[in-house]
């Protein structure tokens, strides 16, 4: 175990990947179990959706606060507290005897999940110096891409062979092992000037982001004009605008939005938002297309979607080697362009096409999106100081969560409108295919807009994360990160 002391960055990587894989996998597995949970508790499917919504809204409250908490109380202490809370809440969810208690335990689980991702990301990027950020990005790929793809397959297997309780209980042994290893091996990091807690910012960020996520998640299901959705959306926007105003004027903000003045941090976040929206939107559309239009089983649907994860894993090795020589700008633009091409080809797949055609296109999409994920994760924090890494990580994770929700909401709304025009209750592929084609083409368009955003990135801003940049002495904020 001497490697723990020699290579502390790998300790952070192992614990972060384990915790985040569990966290992200849990989100996708639960979606598969919802119909069974609704049936067992004797409730409507719309009521069971609160198992997901409660978690997402709790997540949204705690993501913005995570940066300050890690800086104030220490990243090791905060991360382990979040991991412990997530693990205990998983056990409670698995033992829940009613919908209300399950939703309450999911809210508690969201508290842990909301702090784990930003604090863990900050730990990872503080552990890896800028010139090795591409290696760290390859580590991040595992939970962020493989877990969402594996979730439907594993969730279906657990629900069919065991019970929905094990969807949550499976987290317990993994969480306990990660907690024990982290308590023994992680090093503490605390910022000496964390500042005072921005309580107004916390309230505005938490309420605004949670209401927006509620509106984006519920709008496509119950209708955007439904009073609860419309009111939540308007109040969420008002809270978000007020939050931005508050953060830009207070001395010690909850989130340092001024970090977005940095050209590289801002532009990589914008490109990431469009890429995440397109990618998550595709993962949302494909299972519905396969099961609703083509009448495939849930297991066959999961196996058809899963090749995107294999594509990411294969391609990430290439991107990691190209990044130091090519830089983020061209790699991100290239990746998003071919995501757009691949999704466009998905829209054009014929009625008699084999599932292997779709599997090949999903593999290609995954291979293409790796160019975005590896490059933006390597470059985004290049000019962010160590003191600001916690705040930057919270901004980055909040952006990704909101972008994913926007992607799903947009695709669900486009699909709903298109199905309504062609006949919402059309039973066969012939009637539903045009609606899905429109939704896939919109998804491809979102990725194409991301290409335009990627072209605004400047490689010279990310020199400290590239081999030719690391050969010279880093300056300013990059130097602070390395130390």
C-alpha positions in Angstrom: 0.0 0.0 0.0 3.0 2.3 -0.3 1.6 3.7 -3.5 -0.9 5.6 -1.3 1.9 7.8 -0.1 3.8 8.0 -3.3 0.9 8.8 -5.6 -1.8 10.5 -3.6 -3.5 11.7 -6.8 -4.4 8.1 -7.6 -6.0 7.7 -4.2 -8.3 10.6 -4.9 -9.0 9.2 -8.4 -10.0 5.7 -7.0 -12.3 7.1 -4.3 -13.8 9.7 -6.6 -14.6 7.2 -9.4 -16.1 4.7 -7.0 -18.3 7.3 -5.2 -19.4 9.1 -8.4 -20.0 5.8 -10.3 -22.3 4.8 -7.4 -24.0 8.2 -7.4 -24.6 8.5 -11.1 -25.6 4.8 -11.6 -28.1 5.2 -8.8 -29.9 7.9 -10.8 -30.4 5.9 -13.9 -31.2 2.6 -12.1 -34.0 4.2 -10.2 -35.8 5.3 -13.4 -36.1 1.6 -14.4 -37.6 0.7 -11.0 -40.2 3.4 -10.8 -43.1 1.4 -12.4 -42.5 -1.5 -9.9 -42.3 1.0 -7.0 -45.6 2.6 -8.0 -47.3 -0.7 -8.3 -46.1 -2.0 -4.9 -47.1 1.2 -3.1 -50.4 1.4 -4.9 -49.8 4.9 -6.3 -49.9 6.5 -9.7 -46.8 6.7 -11.9 -46.9 10.5 -11.6 -46.7 10.2 -7.8 -43.8 7.8 -8.0 -41.9 10.4 -10.1 -41.3 12.2 -6.8 -38.7 9.5 -6.1 -36.7 11.1 -8.9 -37.8 14.7 -8.5 -37.1 14.8 -4.7 -33.6 13.7 -5.3 -32.9 16.1 -8.2 -34.3 19.1 -6.2 -32.2 18.2 -3.2 -29.2 17.8 -5.4 -29.8 21.3 -6.8 -29.9 22.9 -3.4 -26.6 21.6 -2.2 -24.4 21.8 -5.4 -23.9 25.6 -5.1 -23.0 25.4 -1.4 -20.5 22.5 -1.8 -17.6 24.7 -2.8 -17.8 26.9 0.3 -18.3 23.9 2.6 -15.3 22.1 1.2 -13.1 25.2 1.6 -14.4 25.9 5.1 -14.5 22.5 6.7 -11.9 20.7 4.5 -12.5 18.7 1.3 -11.7 15.3 3.0 -14.2 15.9 5.8 -16.9 17.3 3.5 -16.5 14.6 0.9 -16.6 11.8 3.5 -19.6 13.3 5.2 -21.4 13.5 1.9 -20.4 9.9 1.0 -21.5 8.7 4.4 -24.9 10.5 4.1 -25.4 9.1 0.6 -24.7 5.5 1.8 -26.9 5.7 4.9 -29.7 7.2 2.9 -29.3 4.4 0.3 -29.9 1.9 3.1 -32.9 3.8 4.3 -34.3 4.0 0.8 -34.0 0.2 0.4 -35.8 -0.4 3.7 -38.6 2.2 3.0 -42.1 0.9 3.5 -44.1 3.7 1.8 -43.8 6.3 -0.9 -43.5 9.2 1.5 -40.7 7.7 3.5 -38.9 6.7 0.3 -39.1 10.3 -1.1 -37.9 11.7 2.2 -34.9 9.4 2.2 -34.2 10.3 -1.4 -34.1 13.9 -0.4 -31.5 13.0 2.2 -29.6 11.0 -0.4 -29.6 14.1 -2.6 -27.9 16.2 0.1 -25.0 13.7 0.0 -25.0 13.4 -3.8 -25.1 17.2 -4.3 -21.9 17.7 -2.3 -20.0 14.7 -3.5 -19.6 15.6 -7.1 -18.3 19.2 -6.8 -16.1 18.5 -3.8 -14.7 15.3 -5.4 -14.0 17.2 -8.7 -12.2 19.9 -6.8 -10.1 17.3 -4.9 -9.2 15.6 -8.2 -8.1 18.7 -10.0 -6.1 19.9 -7.0 -4.4 16.5 -6.9 -3.4 16.5 -10.6 -1.2 19.3 -11.8 -2.3 21.1 -15.0 0.0 19.2 -17.4 -1.6 15.9 -16.2 -5.2 17.1 -16.4 -5.9 14.9 -19.5 -5.1 11.9 -17.4 -7.5 13.1 -14.7 -10.1 13.6 -17.4 -9.8 10.0 -18.5 -10.6 9.0 -14.9 -13.7 11.2 -14.9 -15.0 9.5 -18.0 -15.7 6.3 -16.2 -18.5 7.4 -13.9 -19.9 10.2 -16.1 -20.4 8.1 -19.2 -20.3 4.4 -18.3 -22.7 4.7 -15.4 -25.6 6.3 -17.3 -25.3 3.6 -20.0 -25.0 0.7 -17.6 -27.9 1.9 -15.4 -30.8 0.7 -17.5 -29.2 -2.7 -18.1 -28.2 -3.3 -14.5 -31.5 -1.8 -13.2 -33.6 -4.1 -15.4 -31.6 -7.1 -14.2 -31.9 -6.2 -10.5 -35.6 -5.4 -10.7 -36.4 -8.6 -12.6 -34.2 -11.0 -10.6 -34.2 -9.5 -7.1 -36.5 -6.6 -6.1 -36.6 -2.8 -6.3 -35.1 -2.6 -2.8 -31.8 -3.7 -4.1 -31.6 -0.8 -6.5 -30.7 1.2 -3.4 -29.1 -1.5 -1.2 -26.5 -2.3 -3.8 -24.9 1.1 -2.9 -24.3 0.2 0.8 -21.3 -2.2 0.5 -19.7 0.0 -2.2 -20.2 3.2 -0.1 -18.8 1.6 3.1 -15.7 0.4 1.3 -15.1 3.8 -0.3 -15.7 5.6 3.0 -13.2 3.3 4.9 -10.5 3.7 2.2 -11.0 7.5 2.0 -10.9 7.9 5.8 -7.6 6.1 5.9 -5.8 7.5 2.8 -7.2 10.9 1.8 -5.3 14.1 2.8 -7.2 17.1 4.1 -7.3 20.4 2.2 -8.8 23.5 3.7 -8.7 27.0 2.3 -7.5 29.5 5.0 -9.8 32.3 3.7 -13.1 30.5 2.9 -15.1 33.7 3.9 -18.5 33.9 5.6 -21.4 31.8 4.5 -23.5 33.6 1.9 -27.0 32.7 3.3 -29.0 34.8 0.8 -27.0 33.3 -2.1 -27.6 29.8 -0.7 -31.4 30.4 -0.5 -31.6 32.0 -4.0 -29.4 29.4 -5.6 -31.0 26.4 -4.0 -34.6 27.5 -4.6 -34.0 28.8 -8.1 -32.1 25.8 -9.4 -34.4 23.3 -7.7 -37.6 25.0 -9.1 -36.1 25.2 -12.5 -35.2 21.5 -12.4 -38.7 20.7 -11.2 -40.2 22.7 -14.1 -37.9 21.1 -16.7 -38.5 17.6 -15.4 -42.3 17.9 -15.0 -43.2 20.2 -17.9 -42.9 17.6 -20.7 -44.9 15.1 -18.7 -47.8 17.1 -17.3 -47.7 20.1 -19.7 -45.9 23.4 -19.6 -49.1 25.3 -18.9 -49.9 23.3 -15.7 -50.0 25.9 -12.9 -47.4 24.1 -10.7 -45.0 23.9 -13.6 -45.5 27.4 -14.8 -45.3 29.0 -11.4 -42.2 26.9 -10.5 -40.5 28.0 -13.8 -41.3 31.7 -13.4 -40.2 31.7 -9.7 -37.1 29.7 -10.6 -36.1 32.2 -13.2 -36.7 35.2 -10.9 -34.7 33.5 -8.2 -31.9 32.7 -10.6 -31.7 36.3 -11.9 -31.8 37.7 -8.3 -29.0 35.2 -7.4 -26.8 36.4 -10.2 -27.4 40.1 -9.1 -26.6 39.1 -5.5 -23.4 37.2 -6.3 -22.0 39.9 -8.4 -22.4 42.6 -5.7 -21.5 40.8 -2.4 -17.9 40.5 -1.2 -18.0 36.8 -0.3 -20.5 35.1 -2.7 -21.7 31.6 -2.5 -20.6 31.0 -6.1 -17.9 33.2 -7.6 -19.6 33.9 -10.8 -16.8 36.4 -11.6 -14.8 33.3 -12.5 -16.9 33.3 -15.8 -15.0 36.4 -16.8 -12.1 34.0 -17.5 -12.4 33.3 -21.3 -11.3 29.7 -21.1 -13.5 28.8 -18.1 -16.5 30.5 -19.7 -16.1 29.1 -23.2 -15.5 25.5 -22.1 -18.5 25.6 -19.9 -20.7 26.9 -22.8 -19.4 24.2 -25.1 -19.9 21.6 -22.3 -23.5 22.7 -21.8 -24.5 22.1 -25.4 -22.6 18.8 -25.6 -24.2 17.6 -22.3 -27.7 18.6 -23.4 -27.3 16.8 -26.7 -25.7 13.7 -25.2 -28.2 13.3 -22.3 -31.0 14.1 -24.7 -30.0 11.2 -27.0 -29.8 8.8 -24.0 -33.3 9.9 -23.1 -34.7 9.5 -26.6 -33.1 6.2 -27.6 -34.8 3.9 -25.1 -38.2 5.5 -25.8 -37.7 5.1 -29.5 -36.6 1.4 -29.1 -39.3 0.4 -26.7 -42.2 2.5 -27.8 -41.8 2.7 -31.6 -39.9 -0.5 -32.3 -41.4 -2.5 -29.4 -38.0 -3.8 -28.2 -37.6 -5.2 -24.7 -36.1 -3.1 -22.0 -33.0 -5.4 -22.0 -32.6 -5.2 -25.7 -32.9 -1.4 -25.5 -30.2 -1.2 -22.8 -27.9 -3.4 -24.9 -28.5 -1.1 -27.9 -27.7 2.0 -26.0 -24.7 0.7 -24.1 -22.2 0.7 -27.0 -21.9 4.5 -26.6 -20.0 3.8 -23.3 -17.7 1.5 -25.1 -17.1 4.1 -27.8 -16.2 6.7 -25.1 -13.8 4.3 -23.4 -12.0 3.4 -26.6 -11.8 6.9 -28.0 -10.7 8.5 -24.7 -7.4 6.7 -24.9 -6.8 8.4 -28.3 -8.0 11.8 -27.2 -5.8 11.7 -24.1 -2.7 11.3 -26.4 -3.8 13.9 -28.9 -4.8 16.6 -26.4 -1.2 17.8 -25.4 -0.4 18.3 -29.1 -3.7 19.4 -30.6 -5.3 21.4 -27.7 -9.0 21.7 -26.7 -10.4 23.9 -29.4 -10.2 21.6 -32.4 -10.8 18.4 -30.4 -14.0 19.7 -28.9 -15.3 21.1 -32.2 -14.4 17.9 -34.0 -16.1 15.7 -31.4 -19.3 17.7 -31.3 -19.5 17.9 -35.1 -19.3 14.1 -35.4 -21.9 13.7 -32.6 -24.2 15.8 -34.7 -23.4 13.7 -37.8 -24.0 10.4 -35.9 -27.3 11.5 -34.4 -28.4 12.8 -37.8 -27.7 9.3 -39.2 -29.7 7.8 -36.3 -32.7 9.9 -37.5 -32.3 8.5 -41.0 -32.2 4.8 -40.0 -34.7 2.9 -42.1 -37.6 0.8 -40.9 -36.0 -2.5 -41.7 -32.6 -1.6 -40.3 -31.0 -4.0 -37.9 -30.4 -3.0 -34.3 -26.7 -3.4 -35.0 -26.9 -0.3 -37.2 -28.1 1.7 -34.2 -25.5 0.1 -32.0 -22.8 1.1 -34.4 -24.1 4.6 -34.4 -24.3 4.7 -30.6 -20.7 3.5 -30.5 -19.7 6.3 -32.9 -21.5 8.9 -30.9 -19.7 7.8 -27.7 -16.4 7.8 -29.5 -17.1 11.4 -30.7 -18.4 12.8 -27.4 -15.1 11.6 -25.7 -13.4 14.4 -27.6 -15.5 16.9 -25.7 -15.4 15.2 -22.3 -11.7 14.6 -22.1 -10.7 18.0 -23.6 -13.1 20.2 -21.6 -12.3 18.4 -18.3 -8.6 18.8 -19.0 -8.8 22.5 -20.0 -11.7 24.0 -18.0 -9.7 24.6 -14.8 -6.4 25.5 -16.4 -6.5 29.2 -15.3 -8.4 28.7 -12.0 -6.3 29.1 -8.8 -6.3 26.4 -6.1 -8.3 28.8 -3.8 -11.0 29.1 -6.4 -11.1 25.5 -7.5 -14.0 24.6 -5.1 -16.2 27.5 -6.4 -15.3 26.7 -10.0 -16.2 23.0 -9.5 -19.6 23.9 -8.1 -20.3 26.2 -11.1 -19.2 23.4 -13.5 -21.3 20.8 -11.8 -24.4 23.1 -11.6 -24.0 23.9 -15.3 -23.8 20.2 -16.2 -26.9 19.3 -14.1 -28.9 22.1 -15.6 -27.7 21.4 -19.2 -28.7 17.7 -18.8 -32.2 18.7 -17.6 -32.6 21.2 -20.4 -31.6 18.5 -23.0 -34.1 16.0 -21.7 -36.9 18.7 -21.4 -36.2 19.9 -25.0 -36.2 16.5 -26.5 -39.3 15.4 -24.5 -41.2 18.5 -25.6 -40.2 18.2 -29.2 -41.2 14.5 -29.2 -44.5 15.2 -27.5 -45.4 18.0 -30.0 -44.4 15.9 -33.0 -46.3 12.8 -31.8 -49.4 15.0 -31.2 -49.3 16.3 -34.8 -48.8 12.8 -36.2 -51.2 11.0 -33.9 -50.2 10.7 -30.3 -51.6 7.1 -29.9 -50.2 5.8 -33.2 -49.1 2.2 -32.3 -46.5 1.4 -35.0 -43.1 2.5 -36.1 -44.5 3.8 -39.4 -46.6 6.4 -37.6 -44.2 7.3 -34.8 -41.0 7.3 -36.8 -41.4 10.9 -38.3 -41.8 12.3 -34.8 -38.7 10.6 -33.5 -36.8 11.7 -36.6 -37.6 15.3 -35.8 -36.5 14.9 -32.2 -33.2 13.3 -33.2 -32.6 16.1 -35.7 -33.2 18.7 -33.0 -30.7 16.8 -30.8 -28.2 16.9 -33.6 -28.7 20.6 -34.0 -27.9 21.2 -30.3 -24.6 19.5 -30.8 -23.9 21.6 -33.9 -24.5 24.8 -31.9 -21.9 23.4 -29.5 -19.4 23.3 -32.4 -19.8 27.1 -32.8 -19.2 27.6 -29.0 -16.1 25.4 -29.2 -14.5 27.5 -31.9 -14.5 30.4 -29.3 -12.0 28.5 -27.2 -8.3 29.5 -27.5 -5.7 26.8 -27.1 -3.1 29.3 -25.8 -5.3 29.8 -22.7 -4.9 26.1 -21.9 -1.1 25.8 -22.5 -0.5 24.8 -18.9 -2.5 21.6 -19.4 -0.6 20.7 -22.6 2.9 19.2 -23.0 4.3 22.2 -24.8 2.9 24.5 -22.1 4.2 22.5 -19.2 7.7 22.6 -20.5 7.9 26.3 -19.6 7.2 27.9 -16.2 3.5 28.4 -15.7 2.3 31.8 -14.8 -0.2 33.3 -12.5 -3.2 31.2 -11.5 -1.9 28.0 -13.3 1.2 28.1 -11.0 -1.0 28.3 -8.0 -2.8 25.2 -9.1 0.4 23.2 -9.5 1.4 24.1 -5.9 
